[in-house]
Amino acid sequence: MLFDIRTIVAALLGCYAVVLVVTGLVHDTAAEAAKTGGMNVNIWSGSGMGVVALAFLAWALLRPVPVPPEQQASPEDTKPGPDDT
Protein backbone atom coordinates (compact mmCIF):
# COMPACT_ATOMS: atom_id res chain seq x y z
CA MET A 1 0.00 0.00 0.00
CA LEU A 2 2.96 2.29 0.54
CA PHE A 3 3.69 2.67 -3.17
CA ASP A 4 0.06 3.05 -4.20
CA ILE A 5 -0.38 6.34 -6.10
CA ARG A 6 -3.40 7.22 -3.98
CA THR A 7 -1.27 7.13 -0.83
CA ILE A 8 1.37 9.36 -2.40
CA VAL A 9 -1.26 11.87 -3.60
CA ALA A 10 -2.87 11.85 -0.15
CA ALA A 11 0.48 12.54 1.51
CA LEU A 12 1.29 15.43 -0.82
CA LEU A 13 -2.15 17.01 -0.49
CA GLY A 14 -2.00 16.52 3.27
CA CYS A 15 1.36 18.31 3.50
CA TYR A 16 0.12 21.22 1.41
CA ALA A 17 -3.05 21.35 3.51
CA VAL A 18 -1.08 21.65 6.74
CA VAL A 19 1.10 24.40 5.27
CA LEU A 20 -1.92 26.37 4.05
CA VAL A 21 -3.85 26.06 7.31
CA VAL A 22 -0.83 27.13 9.37
CA THR A 23 -0.20 30.02 6.98
CA GLY A 24 -3.84 31.05 7.23
CA LEU A 25 -3.74 31.01 11.02
CA VAL A 26 -0.41 32.78 11.43
CA HIS A 27 -0.28 35.21 8.51
CA ASP A 28 -3.74 36.74 8.42
CA THR A 29 -3.31 40.44 7.67
CA ALA A 30 -5.81 43.10 6.75
CA ALA A 31 -4.16 43.56 3.35
CA GLU A 32 -4.70 39.91 2.48
CA ALA A 33 -8.27 40.01 3.75
CA ALA A 34 -8.92 42.98 1.49
CA LYS A 35 -7.66 41.02 -1.53
CA THR A 36 -10.10 38.18 -0.91
CA GLY A 37 -13.12 40.08 0.28
CA GLY A 38 -12.61 39.38 3.98
CA MET A 39 -12.33 35.63 3.55
CA ASN A 40 -9.29 33.65 4.69
CA VAL A 41 -8.61 31.67 1.52
CA ASN A 42 -5.62 29.81 2.95
CA ILE A 43 -7.71 28.15 5.65
CA TRP A 44 -10.52 27.26 3.25
CA SER A 45 -8.26 25.84 0.57
CA GLY A 46 -6.15 24.01 3.17
CA SER A 47 -9.27 22.50 4.69
CA GLY A 48 -10.49 21.43 1.27
CA MET A 49 -7.16 19.84 0.45
CA GLY A 50 -7.20 18.07 3.80
CA VAL A 51 -10.64 16.61 3.08
CA VAL A 52 -9.50 15.42 -0.35
CA ALA A 53 -6.34 13.92 1.18
CA LEU A 54 -8.45 12.01 3.71
CA ALA A 55 -10.72 10.83 0.91
CA PHE A 56 -7.74 9.49 -1.06
CA LEU A 57 -6.38 7.77 2.04
CA ALA A 58 -9.75 6.22 2.85
CA TRP A 59 -10.06 5.06 -0.76
CA ALA A 60 -6.63 3.41 -0.60
CA LEU A 61 -7.45 1.71 2.71
CA LEU A 62 -10.95 0.57 1.84
CA ARG A 63 -10.23 -0.63 -1.72
CA PRO A 64 -6.63 -1.86 -1.86
CA VAL A 65 -5.15 -2.97 -5.14
CA PRO A 66 -5.29 -6.78 -5.28
CA VAL A 67 -1.89 -8.35 -5.80
CA PRO A 68 -2.15 -11.43 -8.00
CA PRO A 69 -0.53 -14.56 -6.57
CA GLU A 70 2.73 -15.51 -8.16
CA GLN A 71 2.40 -18.24 -10.71
CA GLN A 72 4.61 -21.24 -10.18
CA ALA A 73 6.57 -22.32 -13.20
CA SER A 74 5.68 -25.76 -14.46
CA PRO A 75 8.38 -28.06 -15.84
CA GLU A 76 7.00 -27.50 -19.34
CA ASP A 77 7.68 -23.76 -19.03
CA THR A 78 11.34 -24.29 -18.14
CA LYS A 79 12.21 -26.70 -20.96
CA PRO A 80 14.02 -25.04 -23.86
CA GLY A 81 11.97 -24.98 -27.00
CA PRO A 82 13.11 -25.29 -30.63
CA ASP A 83 13.53 -21.50 -30.87
CA ASP A 84 15.72 -21.27 -27.74
CA THR A 85 19.42 -21.59 -28.44
C-alpha positions as a printed NumPy array, in Angstrom:
array([[  0.   ,   0.   ,   0.   ],
       [  2.958,   2.29 ,   0.544],
       [  3.685,   2.673,  -3.168],
       [  0.061,   3.053,  -4.204],
       [ -0.377,   6.338,  -6.101],
       [ -3.4  ,   7.217,  -3.982],
       [ -1.27 ,   7.127,  -0.833],
       [  1.368,   9.363,  -2.398],
       [ -1.257,  11.865,  -3.599],
       [ -2.869,  11.847,  -0.148],
       [  0.481,  12.537,   1.512],
       [  1.29 ,  15.426,  -0.824],
       [ -2.15 ,  17.01 ,  -0.487],
       [ -2.001,  16.524,   3.274],
       [  1.36 ,  18.306,   3.502],
       [  0.118,  21.218,   1.411],
       [ -3.053,  21.348,   3.508],
       [ -1.08 ,  21.65 ,   6.739],
       [  1.103,  24.398,   5.268],
       [ -1.921,  26.366,   4.047],
       [ -3.85 ,  26.06 ,   7.311],
       [ -0.832,  27.13 ,   9.373],
       [ -0.199,  30.025,   6.983],
       [ -3.838,  31.05 ,   7.231],
       [ -3.745,  31.007,  11.017],
       [ -0.413,  32.783,  11.428],
       [ -0.281,  35.207,   8.513],
       [ -3.743,  36.736,   8.42 ],
       [ -3.315,  40.44 ,   7.669],
       [ -5.814,  43.101,   6.746],
       [ -4.158,  43.559,   3.35 ],
       [ -4.697,  39.909,   2.477],
       [ -8.266,  40.006,   3.752],
       [ -8.915,  42.98 ,   1.494],
       [ -7.664,  41.025,  -1.526],
       [-10.099,  38.178,  -0.913],
       [-13.124,  40.08 ,   0.28 ],
       [-12.609,  39.378,   3.979],
       [-12.327,  35.632,   3.549],
       [ -9.292,  33.655,   4.691],
       [ -8.613,  31.666,   1.522],
       [ -5.62 ,  29.806,   2.951],
       [ -7.707,  28.155,   5.651],
       [-10.521,  27.265,   3.254],
       [ -8.261,  25.841,   0.571],
       [ -6.146,  24.012,   3.17 ],
       [ -9.271,  22.504,   4.689],
       [-10.495,  21.427,   1.268],
       [ -7.159,  19.837,   0.451],
       [ -7.2  ,  18.067,   3.801],
       [-10.636,  16.615,   3.082],
       [ -9.501,  15.421,  -0.354],
       [ -6.336,  13.921,   1.184],
       [ -8.45 ,  12.01 ,   3.712],
       [-10.719,  10.826,   0.906],
       [ -7.744,   9.49 ,  -1.057],
       [ -6.378,   7.775,   2.041],
       [ -9.749,   6.219,   2.853],
       [-10.063,   5.059,  -0.758],
       [ -6.629,   3.414,  -0.599],
       [ -7.448,   1.714,   2.708],
       [-10.95 ,   0.565,   1.836],
       [-10.233,  -0.63 ,  -1.716],
       [ -6.626,  -1.858,  -1.857],
       [ -5.15 ,  -2.969,  -5.137],
       [ -5.286,  -6.777,  -5.28 ],
       [ -1.893,  -8.348,  -5.798],
       [ -2.148, -11.431,  -7.998],
       [ -0.528, -14.561,  -6.565],
       [  2.733, -15.51 ,  -8.164],
       [  2.397, -18.243, -10.712],
       [  4.608, -21.241, -10.184],
       [  6.575, -22.323, -13.201],
       [  5.676, -25.764, -14.461],
       [  8.376, -28.06 , -15.844],
       [  7.003, -27.498, -19.337],
       [  7.683, -23.765, -19.034],
       [ 11.341, -24.287, -18.142],
       [ 12.209, -26.696, -20.957],
       [ 14.019, -25.036, -23.86 ],
       [ 11.968, -24.977, -27.005],
       [ 13.112, -25.294, -30.627],
       [ 13.53 , -21.503, -30.873],
       [ 15.716, -21.268, -27.741],
       [ 19.416, -21.59 , -28.444]])
